[in-house]
Amino acid sequence: MNNSVTNSARLLVAGLRALLVLTLVTGVIYPLVVTGIAQALFNNKANGSEIKADGKVVGSSLIGQSYNLPLKKGQQTPDPDLKWFQGRPANGLGANSVNTQYKLILSGATNLSADSGAVNGKCPDQPADKTLCAQVLAAKDAVVKDNSVPGYTVKPSDVPADAVTSSGSGLDPAISPEYAELQVHRVAVKNGLSVDQVEKLVKDHTQGRTLGFIGEPQVNVLELNIALKDLAAKK
């Protein structure tokens, strides 16, 4: 009996020692080491890839933002603020309907198939509501209308795919150089700048493929709009 109690006590003490040691190693030392390495070698990425303007954090280079006008009375969807470069559509975003104490945006895709609303593989002129074809055609019409300014007319064939389709997360922070170029004339007019000035902005903020062959060239919309704000302030 005594031996049994003694053995049980030994096992209990050994288990507690192991718990304390592992808690210290995995719960304190390891997180501190990893955090220290991340802060020392990858400070910006470790802190969320923050973007600052005027000394304040205004967003992340990994998360897209909307550039809209305030909602008007009776409006459900705000109009885009056309003095800024616009990002990709965010049709897959949802709202928090469970815990309404917090105003949250839920990231996600539309889950619509590639042929949603299509007839014989093509989008009809009047597709069914809430289909991918309906979203794409409506977005294309808006892009053509919004970006056509005196002396510069956008044709439907000029509109790139990323201007009318949302990404898998709905939070893509970047657009293609083609979509950025399409917006140059409208942005120049709305901000009282020359087309050459705005085109240079786009060129300066165009990022090439990673390692020269991974992905596609892109333009971070938030970084571009911060540079646009600075340029417009100097005019």
N, C-alpha and C positions, 0 to 999 in steps of 0.2 A: 504493500500500500504506500509506504513512504517513498519507495523507489519510483512508483508511478507518479506520485505528486511531484517528486524532484524532477523527473524527466519532463513532465508537463510544464513545470516552471521554467526549465531550461529552454524548452521550445518557445515558450511565450516570450521570454527575454530575448532570445535570438531573433524571433520574428519582429519584435519591437525595434531592435537594433537595426535590422535590415530595413524596416519601414523608415526609420529616422535617416539612415544613410542615403537610401534611394530618394527620399523626399528632398534632402539637402542637395544631392547631385543633380537629379532631374528637374526638381522644382525651383532651385535657386541658382546653383552654379552654372548649369548648362544654359538656362535662359539668359543669364547675365553675360556669359561668354558669347553666345550667338548674337545678342543685342549689341554688345560692344563691337564685335567684328562688323556687323551690318552698319552701325553708325560710323565706324571708322572708314570702311571701304566703299559703302554704297549709301551714303547719308541721304541723298535726295530720294532714292528709290525706297529706302527703309521707312521714310516718313510720308509715303504716299504720293511721291512724284509731284510735290506741290508746285504751283505756279504763283509767283508773287507779282503784284503791281502796286506801286506807290508804297512799298513796305508792308503790304498786307497780302495774306493768302487769298487768292480769288478763285482757286479751283485746282484741279489735278490734270496733268497731261494725259491721264488714262481715262478720264470720264468726260463725255460730251455735255455741253450745256445748251439751253435754248436761249434764243435772242428774240424775245417777243415784246409786243406792246402790251400795256395793261389791258385787262379784260374790259370791254365796254358793257353797258347794261344790256342784259339779255343774251350776251355771248357765252358760248360754252367752250369755244376754242379761240385762243387769242390770235391776232394777226401777227405775222413776223415783223420785226423792226428792220426795215430794209436798208438802214444805214450800216448795218453790220453784215459780215459774211455769215451765211447760214450753214448749219451742219446738215447731216443726213436726217431723213425722217425718223421718228421714234414711235412707229405705230404699235410696237409691242409692249410699250410701257403701261403699267396698270397702277391703280390706286389701292391703298390699304383700306380694306372694308371690315377687318376683324377688330383690331385695336384702334379705334378711331381717336384715341387720346393723342396719338401722334400722326402728323401728316407725313406719310411715307410714299415714295415712288417705288414701285416694284419693277425690277428689270426683267426683260424677257423678249422673246420673239413673237411674231403674230401667229405662228403655227399654221399659216396658210400654205397650201401646197403650191408648187411652181406653176401649175396649170389652173389655179383657182380662178374661176370666172372665164376661162378661155374656151373657145369653140374651135374645134379642129386645130388645136395648137396655137391659136392666135386670139388676142384680146379683141372682142367686138367693140364697135363704137359706143354701145351702151351696155356695159357689163352689169351683172347683178350686183346689188349693194353688198358691201362688206366682204367683197372678194379681193384677191390680190390685184386682179386686173383693174377693178374700180379704184383702188388706192393708187396704183401706178399711173393711170391715166389722169386722175385728179391732180396728183403731184406734178406730173409733166405739164399740164395746163397752167398750174400755178407758177412753175419755174419759168415758163415761156413768158407769161404775163408780167411777173414781178421783175424780170431781168431785161425786158425790152424797154429801152429808153430812146429818146430822140437821137437819131443818128446810128442806132445800134439795135438790130432786131434779132431776137433769138428764134431759131427754127426748132421745131420738135426733134428733128434729127440731130441737133446740137447737144441735146440733153444727155449727159452720161448716166449710167445705171445707178451710181451711188446717190444721185440727186433725187431719185424717186423710190428707192428701196431702203428699208431699215436694216440694220445689222442684227445679228443673233441676239445681242444684249439690248439693243435699242439705245445704247449709250456710247456709240462709236465717237471718239474725240476728233477724228480726222476725216478729211474728204480728199478726193483725188485732185491733182493739179488741174485737170480738165474742168472740174466743177468750180474750182476756185477761179479759174480764168473766165469762166462764163459769167461770174458775178462781178468782175472787175469794173465794167462800165457803169453798172447800177450803183455800186459802192462809191465810185468816183463822183458821180452826179450828186448822190445824197449827202456827201461830205464836202463838196466843193473842192475836190482834188482833181489833179490831172490823171488821165488814164495811165500815163507812163509811171507816175508815182505809185499808183496802186499795183500796177503790174510788177514793179520792182519789189514791192512788199511780198507779193505772192512768190516771186522767184527766190527771194531771200529766206522764206520760210518753208520752202519745199524740201522735204527730206527724201533722200534716195533710198534705194533698197538696202536692207540690213546686210552687211558684209558684201554688198554689191550684187547679191543674187536672191536674197530671201525677201518675199513680199513684194509690194508695189510702192512706187513713190507716193508720198502723201503730204498733206498740209494740216498741221494742227490748228483747228479753228480758233480755240481760245488764245493761243499765242499770237496768231495772226490778227485777231481783233484787238488785242492789247497794243500791238505795234501800230495798228490803224488809229487807235485812240490817241496815241502819242503823236503820230504824224498829223492828225487833224488838229491837235492842240497847237501845233507850231505854225499853222498856215496864217 
